[in-house]
Amino acid sequence: MKQKREVLINTRKNKGLTQEELAAFAGITRAYLANIERGEHAPSLKVAQKLAGILEKDTDELFFDINVRKTNII
């Protein structure tokens, strides 16, 4: 799970956001975000979706080890 934590942290930093800023945008505390980034807590689905939306990433890419292939169905 270390790699996923690094993706979250690096994405946040690349967007120029501090933990405080990202937490405020997501409606969570900085301490809770720090725990998520350290891998001490898993975010709820709602929080994971909020963070992914703010960071413009797929939830799976940030939090899950799932490689889902997206295809168009005709």
Backbone as CSV, one residue per row, in Angstrom:
resi,resn,N_x,N_y,N_z,CA_x,CA_y,CA_z,C_x,C_y,C_z
1,MET,0.826,-1.202,0.000,0.000,0.000,0.000,0.865,1.258,0.000
2,LYS,2.165,1.093,0.244,3.050,2.254,0.278,2.991,3.036,-1.031
3,GLN,2.962,2.327,-2.151,2.931,3.018,-3.434,1.679,3.872,-3.582
4,LYS,0.537,3.373,-3.121,-0.699,4.149,-3.219,-0.621,5.399,-2.355
5,ARG,-0.027,5.275,-1.171,0.142,6.459,-0.319,1.000,7.487,-1.033
6,GLU,2.052,7.011,-1.686,2.940,7.927,-2.395,2.221,8.619,-3.548
7,VAL,1.326,7.906,-4.222,0.554,8.518,-5.309,-0.297,9.651,-4.756
8,LEU,-0.966,9.408,-3.633,-1.801,10.443,-3.013,-0.958,11.649,-2.606
9,ILE,0.128,11.404,-1.917,0.988,12.495,-1.441,1.581,13.272,-2.615
10,ASN,2.125,12.551,-3.592,2.750,13.221,-4.735,1.732,14.008,-5.555
11,THR,0.538,13.456,-5.717,-0.501,14.169,-6.464,-0.890,15.447,-5.740
12,ARG,-1.068,15.349,-4.426,-1.408,16.540,-3.634,-0.327,17.607,-3.785
13,LYS,0.923,17.197,-3.644,2.027,18.155,-3.742,2.146,18.739,-5.146
14,ASN,1.950,17.898,-6.165,2.020,18.387,-7.547,0.928,19.403,-7.856
15,LYS,-0.192,19.306,-7.154,-1.275,20.283,-7.311,-1.007,21.540,-6.486
16,GLY,0.084,21.538,-5.718,0.432,22.699,-4.912,-0.420,22.852,-3.670
17,LEU,-0.967,21.743,-3.185,-1.847,21.790,-2.019,-1.140,21.291,-0.767
18,THR,-1.394,21.961,0.333,-0.933,21.470,1.628,-1.969,20.482,2.153
19,GLN,-1.595,19.756,3.195,-2.569,18.874,3.835,-3.762,19.680,4.335
20,GLU,-3.489,20.831,4.905,-4.559,21.671,5.437,-5.544,22.080,4.340
21,GLU,-5.008,22.486,3.192,-5.865,22.932,2.089,-6.703,21.784,1.529
22,LEU,-6.057,20.650,1.267,-6.790,19.511,0.715,-7.853,19.025,1.689
23,ALA,-7.498,18.957,2.957,-8.463,18.523,3.973,-9.661,19.470,4.020
24,ALA,-9.405,20.769,3.962,-10.498,21.749,3.996,-11.413,21.594,2.786
25,PHE,-10.832,21.420,1.605,-11.637,21.227,0.396,-12.493,19.965,0.499
26,ALA,-11.944,18.926,1.141,-12.648,17.642,1.246,-13.605,17.587,2.433
27,GLY,-13.530,18.575,3.313,-14.412,18.592,4.478,-13.999,17.620,5.565
28,ILE,-12.683,17.377,5.658,-12.149,16.494,6.696,-11.062,17.244,7.456
29,THR,-10.596,16.668,8.555,-9.533,17.321,9.311,-8.174,17.010,8.694
30,ARG,-7.216,17.877,8.965,-5.858,17.638,8.492,-5.304,16.368,9.109
31,ALA,-5.638,16.121,10.377,-5.152,14.919,11.057,-5.669,13.652,10.375
32,TYR,-6.935,13.666,9.968,-7.506,12.504,9.277,-6.806,12.291,7.943
33,LEU,-6.562,13.372,7.193,-5.848,13.260,5.921,-4.437,12.729,6.151
34,ALA,-3.766,13.223,7.173,-2.412,12.747,7.476,-2.427,11.252,7.773
35,ASN,-3.437,10.791,8.498,-3.560,9.358,8.789,-3.784,8.551,7.520
36,ILE,-4.568,9.085,6.602,-4.787,8.413,5.319,-3.471,8.346,4.551
37,GLU,-2.748,9.464,4.502,-1.481,9.497,3.764,-0.438,8.562,4.364
38,ARG,-0.477,8.365,5.674,0.468,7.442,6.320,0.009,5.991,6.244
39,GLY,-1.195,5.766,5.761,-1.722,4.416,5.665,-2.284,3.882,6.964
40,GLU,-2.506,4.770,7.930,-3.031,4.357,9.228,-4.544,4.208,9.207
41,HIS,-5.211,4.901,8.297,-6.661,4.795,8.138,-6.982,4.723,6.653
42,ALA,-7.994,3.948,6.342,-8.514,3.928,4.976,-9.678,4.913,4.926
43,PRO,-9.759,5.710,3.888,-10.866,6.665,3.813,-12.173,5.948,3.504
44,SER,-13.263,6.544,3.929,-14.570,6.033,3.513,-14.679,6.242,2.005
45,LEU,-15.613,5.559,1.389,-15.798,5.722,-0.051,-16.114,7.172,-0.391
46,LYS,-16.936,7.807,0.420,-17.313,9.208,0.183,-16.082,10.118,0.227
47,VAL,-15.232,9.931,1.225,-14.019,10.748,1.349,-13.059,10.433,0.207
48,ALA,-12.903,9.162,-0.133,-12.024,8.782,-1.243,-12.482,9.446,-2.537
49,GLN,-13.787,9.462,-2.767,-14.323,10.097,-3.971,-14.098,11.606,-3.958
50,LYS,-14.264,12.240,-2.803,-14.019,13.685,-2.703,-12.558,14.005,-2.997
51,LEU,-11.650,13.263,-2.362,-10.224,13.509,-2.572,-9.844,13.287,-4.030
52,ALA,-10.333,12.211,-4.617,-10.027,11.919,-6.018,-10.553,13.022,-6.934
53,GLY,-11.747,13.509,-6.655,-12.310,14.585,-7.472,-11.498,15.862,-7.384
54,ILE,-11.103,16.216,-6.185,-10.301,17.427,-5.986,-8.958,17.297,-6.694
55,LEU,-8.367,16.104,-6.617,-7.045,15.876,-7.201,-7.109,15.473,-8.672
56,GLU,-8.326,15.379,-9.208,-8.545,15.034,-10.617,-7.906,13.696,-10.981
57,LYS,-8.160,12.702,-10.140,-7.670,11.335,-10.354,-8.824,10.370,-10.172
58,ASP,-8.685,9.163,-10.698,-9.664,8.119,-10.427,-9.472,7.627,-9.007
59,THR,-10.569,7.297,-8.352,-10.503,6.765,-6.989,-9.635,5.514,-6.950
60,ASP,-9.797,4.641,-7.945,-9.005,3.410,-7.992,-7.513,3.712,-8.047
61,GLU,-7.145,4.705,-8.818,-5.737,5.065,-8.985,-5.112,5.536,-7.673
62,LEU,-5.895,6.238,-6.859,-5.371,6.777,-5.607,-5.411,5.794,-4.447
63,PHE,-6.437,4.939,-4.401,-6.662,4.173,-3.180,-6.717,2.663,-3.322
64,PHE,-6.907,2.153,-4.528,-7.114,0.717,-4.664,-6.127,0.113,-5.647
65,ASP,-5.800,-1.139,-5.429,-4.911,-1.865,-6.331,-5.739,-2.632,-7.354
66,ILE,-6.591,-1.900,-8.031,-7.470,-2.496,-9.031,-7.113,-1.882,-10.375
67,ASN,-6.880,-2.733,-11.330,-6.598,-2.260,-12.681,-7.814,-2.592,-13.532
68,VAL,-8.699,-1.636,-13.653,-9.934,-1.842,-14.394,-9.764,-1.286,-15.796
69,ARG,-10.058,-2.119,-16.755,-9.977,-1.673,-18.139,-11.321,-1.083,-18.525
70,LYS,-11.297,0.140,-18.980,-12.525,0.801,-19.394,-12.707,0.589,-20.890
71,THR,-13.868,0.066,-21.257,-14.154,-0.174,-22.663,-15.509,0.417,-23.011
72,ASN,-15.678,0.694,-24.259,-16.967,1.171,-24.752,-17.787,-0.023,-25.192
73,ILE,-19.024,-0.060,-24.768,-19.927,-1.125,-25.178,-20.848,-0.555,-26.244
74,ILE,-20.910,-1.250,-27.347,-21.732,-0.775,-28.470,-23.109,-1.383,-28.372
